[in-house]
């Protein structure tokens, strides 16, 4: 494997620095744009290469010391070596680039990114793995475990749960550790509670900002909210007083069961296929007074769901995305029927490469 000097020009979505060697892109993790690094080429393809930094010849002023002793080995965080203000700049730039490059969208009104109130100690739950007496996370780019005593991006309460777990001789498997505030929900059945947590937000501060943002986007005089991929109703339940009726749809019947437990007379939650549920619901209401909220998985909206939304075209579409790449693809498909009013990134997961994004779209009349 050869070693080369590389000038890091940018940070790609996913967290790797981007350099050029003889016109070919070279991806180098744990670098900062503007740095000159020595790197060992580890994989070479026709159109790109991958490398590992072996030395920083000229450091960026944005480089900082990581707070976690496992950083670089653990597969969770990608940006602990970058100061937080610059992390936000990088993520904002990545959203704009993906919208233009993948969605072919120009002049999209991208709002300033919403920062997390906490840069560390923000996760209200983590999932660790136990295997042969070792408890921790998977190593970067592998399924081998790294023994973790403490996770700096997890709340203190969660780390206390981790300390307690490590004192016990637990069987091999996966363990989700949660902050004690969540224990208020212990009255739920185990399946229902697990579904509730699976479909709620991990960073409380940004979850509140996300909910407030969506409420602020809502126009007056809307009769119906259709919440697709509603989970346990995190967003729907925050907007009960804004609509005459709310319909939540999700494929997970346990999440729907959790949503139904404290539902008001205004709320209806349906377990089943999202595309068919959307079509049957939207066909029975006045689309001029309907808001559709979608919060799909990282794969984005399936082609049939995109077709249904474009075909029926409610007056307003709010798209919450945990993957700006698939968001850009889907918005590209929607631009014929919808106008993009705003796109707002939110930093749900500081120190990681993940980005949450909210898009506000209105039907073109």
C-alpha positions in Angstrom: 0.0 0.0 0.0 1.4 3.3 -1.0 1.5 6.5 1.0 0.6 9.9 -0.5 0.2 13.5 0.6 -3.4 14.7 0.1 -5.1 18.1 0.3 -8.6 17.6 1.9 -11.0 19.7 -0.2 -14.4 18.8 1.3 -16.3 16.5 3.6 -18.6 14.0 1.9 -22.0 13.0 3.3 -21.1 10.1 5.6 -18.2 12.0 7.1 -15.1 11.2 5.0 -12.8 13.9 3.8 -12.5 14.2 0.0 -9.1 14.8 -1.7 -8.0 14.4 -5.4 -5.1 12.5 -6.7 -4.6 12.8 -10.5 -8.2 13.8 -10.8 -9.5 10.7 -8.9 -11.5 11.2 -5.7 -9.8 9.8 -2.5 -11.9 9.4 0.6 -10.1 9.8 3.9 -12.0 9.5 7.2 -11.2 11.6 10.3 -9.8 14.5 8.4 -11.0 18.1 8.1 -11.5 20.2 4.9 -8.5 22.4 4.3 -6.0 20.0 5.9 -2.9 18.5 4.3 -2.5 14.9 5.4 -0.3 11.9 4.7 -2.5 8.9 3.9 -2.1 5.3 3.1 -4.2 4.1 0.1 -6.2 1.1 1.3 -8.5 0.4 -1.6 -8.3 1.6 -5.2 -11.0 1.5 -7.8 -11.3 2.9 -11.3 -13.1 6.1 -10.3 -12.2 6.6 -6.6 -9.9 5.4 -3.9 -10.1 5.0 -0.1 -7.3 5.8 2.4 -6.4 6.1 6.0 -4.7 9.2 7.4 -1.3 8.3 8.9 -0.3 11.9 9.7 -1.6 15.5 9.6 1.0 17.7 7.9 -1.1 20.9 8.2 -4.0 20.8 10.6 -7.2 22.7 10.2 -8.0 25.4 12.9 -11.3 23.5 13.3 -9.5 20.3 14.5 -10.1 19.5 18.2 -9.2 16.6 20.5 -12.0 13.9 20.6 -13.6 13.4 24.0 -14.0 9.7 23.5 -11.1 7.2 23.9 -12.8 4.9 21.4 -13.2 7.5 18.7 -11.8 6.2 15.4 -12.3 2.6 16.4 -16.0 2.7 17.3 -18.4 2.9 14.3 -20.7 5.5 15.9 -19.1 9.0 15.7 -17.5 10.6 12.7 -16.9 14.2 13.7 -15.5 14.3 17.3 -12.2 15.7 15.8 -14.1 18.8 14.5 -15.3 21.7 16.5 -19.1 21.9 16.8 -19.6 25.1 14.8 -17.8 23.7 11.9 -19.7 20.4 12.1 -22.9 22.4 11.6 -21.3 24.2 8.6 -20.3 20.9 7.0 -23.8 19.4 7.5 -25.5 22.4 6.0 -23.2 22.3 3.0 -23.9 18.6 2.5 -27.7 19.1 2.5 -27.4 21.9 -0.2 -25.0 19.7 -2.3 -27.2 16.6 -2.2 -30.4 18.6 -3.1 -28.6 20.0 -6.2 -26.6 16.9 -7.2 -29.2 14.2 -6.6 -32.5 16.0 -6.7 -31.4 18.4 -9.5 -32.9 21.2 -7.5 -31.7 24.7 -7.8 -32.2 27.7 -5.6 -33.8 25.7 -2.8 -34.5 28.0 0.2 -32.4 26.1 2.8 -32.7 27.6 6.3 -29.9 27.8 8.9 -29.3 24.4 10.6 -30.9 24.0 14.0 -28.0 23.1 16.5 -28.4 20.6 19.3 -28.6 22.3 22.7 -26.1 19.6 23.9 -23.0 18.6 21.9 -22.4 15.6 24.1 -24.5 13.6 26.6 -27.7 14.1 24.5 -28.7 10.5 23.6 -31.6 9.3 25.8 -31.1 5.7 24.7 -28.4 3.5 23.2 -28.3 -0.1 22.0 -25.2 -2.1 23.0 -24.3 -5.7 22.1 -23.1 -8.5 24.4 -20.9 -11.3 23.1 -18.6 -13.7 25.0 -18.6 -11.5 28.0 -17.9 -8.3 26.1 -20.4 -5.4 26.0 -20.1 -2.5 23.6 -20.6 -1.2 20.0 -19.5 -2.6 16.7 -16.1 -1.5 15.5 -15.9 0.8 12.4 -16.6 -1.1 9.2 -17.0 -4.5 10.9 -19.2 -6.6 13.1 -16.5 -7.2 15.7 -17.3 -5.7 19.1 -15.3 -3.1 21.0 -15.6 -3.1 24.7 -17.3 0.2 25.8 -17.2 1.4 29.5 -18.9 4.8 28.8 -20.4 6.5 25.8 -19.8 10.3 25.9 -22.7 11.1 23.6 -25.2 9.3 25.9 -26.9 10.9 28.8 -25.4 10.2 32.3 -28.5 8.2 33.2 -27.9 6.0 30.2 -24.3 5.5 31.1 -25.3 4.5 34.6 -27.5 1.8 33.0 -24.5 0.7 30.9 -22.3 0.5 34.1 -25.0 -1.6 35.8 -25.3 -3.9 32.7 -21.6 -4.5 32.7 -21.7 -5.7 36.3 -24.1 -8.5 35.4 -23.4 -11.7 33.6 -25.9 -11.2 30.8 -26.5 -13.5 27.8 -25.3 -12.6 24.4 -27.7 -10.3 22.6 -28.7 -6.7 22.0 -29.6 -4.4 24.9 -31.4 -1.0 24.7 -30.6 1.2 27.6 -32.8 4.2 28.3 -32.8 7.3 30.5 -35.0 6.9 33.6 -37.4 9.6 32.5 -38.7 7.0 30.0 -39.6 4.6 32.8 -42.8 6.6 33.2 -44.1 4.5 30.3 -43.5 1.2 32.0 -47.3 0.6 32.3 -47.3 -0.2 28.6 -46.9 -3.8 27.5 -43.3 -4.8 26.6 -44.0 -4.9 22.9 -46.0 -1.6 22.9 -43.3 0.1 24.9 -40.5 -1.1 22.6 -42.5 0.2 19.6 -43.0 3.5 21.4 -39.3 4.0 22.0 -38.4 2.8 18.5 -40.5 5.5 17.0 -39.6 8.4 19.3 -36.7 10.8 18.9 -33.3 10.1 20.6 -32.2 13.7 21.3 -34.9 15.4 23.5 -33.7 19.0 22.8 -33.8 18.6 19.0 -37.1 16.5 19.2 -38.7 19.5 20.8 -37.2 21.9 18.2 -38.4 19.6 15.4 -41.9 19.4 16.8 -42.0 23.2 17.3 -40.7 23.8 13.8 -43.4 21.7 12.2 -46.2 23.4 14.2 -44.8 26.8 13.1 -45.1 25.7 9.4 -48.7 24.8 9.6 -51.1 27.3 8.0 -54.5 28.0 9.6 -57.8 26.4 8.7 -56.7 22.9 7.9 -59.1 20.1 8.7 -57.1 16.9 8.4 -53.6 15.8 9.2 -52.5 12.5 7.7 -49.3 11.3 9.5 -47.7 8.6 7.5 -45.0 6.5 9.2 -46.5 7.9 12.4 -44.9 5.4 14.8 -46.4 5.9 18.2 -47.8 9.4 17.2 -45.0 11.7 18.4 -45.8 14.4 15.9 -49.6 13.7 15.5 -50.2 14.1 19.2 -48.4 17.4 19.4 -50.8 18.8 16.8 -54.1 17.5 18.0 -55.4 21.0 18.7 -54.5 22.2 15.2 -56.8 19.9 13.2 -60.4 18.7 13.3 -59.2 15.2 12.5 -55.9 13.2 12.6 -55.2 9.9 10.8 -51.9 8.1 11.6 -50.7 5.2 9.4 -47.8 2.9 10.1 -46.8 -0.7 9.1 -45.9 -1.5 12.7 -48.9 -2.7 14.6 -47.1 -2.5 18.0 -46.4 1.2 17.4 -50.0 1.8 16.3 -51.1 0.0 19.5 -49.0 2.4 21.5 -50.5 5.4 19.6 -54.0 4.2 20.3 -53.6 3.9 24.1 -54.1 7.6 24.9 -55.7 8.7 21.6 -58.4 11.4 21.7 -61.7 11.2 19.8 -60.0 13.2 17.0 -57.3 10.6 16.4 -57.5 7.5 14.2 -54.4 5.2 13.9 -54.2 2.5 11.2 -51.8 -0.4 11.0 -51.0 -1.5 7.5 -49.4 -0.7 4.2 -48.6 3.0 4.0 -49.3 3.4 0.3 -52.8 1.8 0.3 -53.6 3.5 3.6 -52.6 6.9 2.2 -54.6 6.4 -0.9 -57.8 5.3 0.8 -57.5 8.1 3.4 -56.8 11.0 1.0 -59.5 10.0 -1.4 -62.2 10.6 1.3 -61.2 14.1 2.4 -61.0 17.7 1.0 -57.3 17.8 -0.2 -57.4 21.6 -0.1 -57.6 21.4 3.7 -55.3 18.5 4.2 -51.8 18.4 5.5 -49.7 15.3 4.8 -46.7 14.6 7.1 -44.3 11.8 6.1 -41.4 10.5 8.2 -40.1 7.5 6.3 -37.1 5.3 7.1 -33.7 6.1 5.7 -34.6 4.5 2.4 -37.0 7.3 1.8 -40.4 7.0 0.2 -41.1 3.9 -2.0 -41.9 4.6 -5.6 -45.5 3.7 -5.2 -45.9 6.0 -2.2 -44.3 8.9 -4.2 -46.7 8.2 -7.1 -49.7 8.3 -4.7 -48.6 11.6 -3.2 -48.0 13.2 -6.5 -51.3 11.8 -7.9 -53.5 13.0 -5.1 -51.4 16.1 -4.1 -52.7 17.4 -0.8 -52.4 21.1 -0.2 -49.4 20.8 2.0 -46.7 18.2 2.4 -44.2 18.1 5.3 -41.4 15.7 4.7 -39.2 14.7 7.7 -36.0 12.9 6.6 -33.2 11.1 8.4 -31.3 10.7 5.1 -30.9 13.8 2.9 -29.8 11.7 0.0 -33.1 9.9 -0.4 -34.9 13.2 0.5 -33.2 14.9 -2.4 -34.3 12.0 -4.7 -37.9 12.2 -3.6 -38.1 16.0 -3.7 -36.8 15.8 -7.3 -39.7 13.6 -8.1 -42.2 16.0 -6.4 -41.1 19.3 -7.9 -43.6 19.0 -10.8 -46.6 18.9 -8.4 -45.2 20.8 -5.3 -43.2 24.0 -4.6 -40.5 23.7 -2.0 -41.1 26.5 0.5 -38.2 25.7 2.8 -35.7 23.0 3.8 -34.5 23.0 7.4 -31.6 20.8 8.6 -31.5 19.9 12.3 -28.6 18.4 14.1 -30.2 15.5 15.9 -26.9 13.6 16.3 -23.9 15.8 17.0 -20.5 14.2 16.5 -22.0 11.8 14.0 -22.5 12.1 10.2 -26.3 11.9 10.6 -28.5 14.8 9.5 -32.3 15.3 10.1 -34.1 17.5 7.6 -37.6 19.0 7.3 -39.0 20.1 4.0 -42.1 22.2 3.6 -43.9 21.7 0.3 -47.1 23.3 -1.1 -49.1 22.0 -4.0 -48.7 23.9 -7.2 -52.2 25.1 -8.3 
